[in-house]
């Protein structure tokens, strides 16, 4: 079982584009995001791994097709892939969320990323009749939500002390 999202716009997830991988927009092509991709799936469509020009987890079709497949669970654990790994599933997503929470407070993207993940979690929580997959997603997003909420409270306390 796999999930595929065909990316047709530069920013399909309504997130700041600096969260997306630098290589994501190098070619004028569609990107297919898959939380996982089996060898059978990859081979049946003719995708090839080009390790000379791409990182692991990024598969290409011949240039005329202008399509790339990004298997999120196969991406290397590096800062440049963090946001895409957060969009993954299961352990890939869980570890990426923990990595986000552990980012340095000086990281310019941390607070914004935590806020976006918190909004995502909140939107899921208000939905009726959650599936098991959605419940798991809420659990995976919870550490980032709790960290963001604590940071916001701390910021409010500091502002209160300065004004009071």
N, C-alpha and C positions, 0 to 999 in steps of 0.2 A: 504494500500500500504506500502510495506517495502522493504528495500534494504538489501541484505545479501552479505557479503564478506567472503569467506572461506579462513581462514588463514592457509597456509601450510608451510610457511617459518618463521624463527624466526623474521624477520623484513620486512614484506611485503610492507611497505609504504616508504622504503628507508630513514627512520628517525633513529636518534640515539636510540639505544634500551633502554637507560635510561629514555626515555619518556614513555615507556610502563609500565603497571602496574606490580608491583613485582609478583603478583599472576599469571600473564599471562603465565608464563613458568613453573609453578610448576608441572604440569602434562604433560607427553608426549602425548598430544592429539591435535586435530585440534580445533581451536576456530572459531566460526561463529559469526561475528560481524553484528548486526542488528541495524539500527538507531532506530528502535522501534520494538516491538513484542507484538502482542495481546495475550490475554489469550487463545483464540482459537488456534492460531499458536503454542503456547507453549505446550498446552495440546495435540494437535493433533500429535505431534512428541514424546510426552512422557517426555519432559524436566521437571525437578523438581528443585525447589528452595531449596538449602541447606544452610540455614542461620547460621548453626552451624560452617560451614567451609568456607563459601563464603560470599561476600558482596551482598547486594540487586542488582538485575540486572544481576547476573550471574546464569545461569541455567545449570544443569548437566543431562546427560543421564546415565544409568547404566554404570559402569566402563568398561565393555567390548566394548562399542561403542567408547570410547575415543573421545568424542565430548562434547564441551561446547558451550552454546549460551550466548553471552553477548548482552543484550538489552541496548544500550547506553543511551537511554532516561530514564532508570530506575536506572542508576548508582548513588550512593550518590555523593553529591557535596563536595569532599575532594581533597586535592592536588594530591593524588595518581591516581585519575581517570581523571585528567585534560586533558591529551592528547587524551584519548579515547573520552571524551565528545566533544573535538574540532572536532573529526571526525563524530560527530552526525549530526543532521539536525535541522533547525528551531531554536526555543527558546533555546533548549539544547546547540546547537553550539554557538549561539549568546552570551549566558551568559558565556560559557567557554572562548570565545575569550576575553570578557571584563575582566574575571578573569585573563587571561594571561597578558593582558596589565597592570593590576593593581598589578602584582607581584612586590615584592621588587627589586630594582636595584641590590641588593646583591645576589639575587637568581642566582645560577650558570647556570641554564638552560634557563633563560628568554631570553637573547639575541639570543641564538641559536634557540629557539622555535619561536621567532618573525621572525627570518630570514627564517626559514622553511615555516612558514605560508605565509610570503611575497612572496616567490618563488611560492608557490601553487597558490596564488592569481594572480601573474603575468602570470603564465602559462595558467590560465583560461582566463585572459583578452585578450590574443593574439589569442585565438580560434575564429573561424568564426561561425556565426549562433548559438549564445548561447541560451540555453533553459531558461525558467523562473526559473527553479531550479538552474541553473548555475549562473544566474544573482543574485539570492538571496544569493548564496554562496559567490559571490564576495562582496556583501554588508556586509555579516556577517564577512568576513575576513578583511574588510577595516580598522577597528580600529587598528588591530595588524600591518597591513602594514604601516599605517600612523605613528604609534609609532616607528616602526623599522626604517622607513625613517628619521624621526626626530632625532633618536639616532645616526644614521650613519652620518647625517649632523653635529650634535654637535661634534661627535668624530673627524670629518674632520677639523672643526674649531679649536678645541683644538690642533690638530697636527700642523695645519698651524701657530698658535700662537707660539707654541714651536719652530718650525723651523724658523719662520720669525723674 
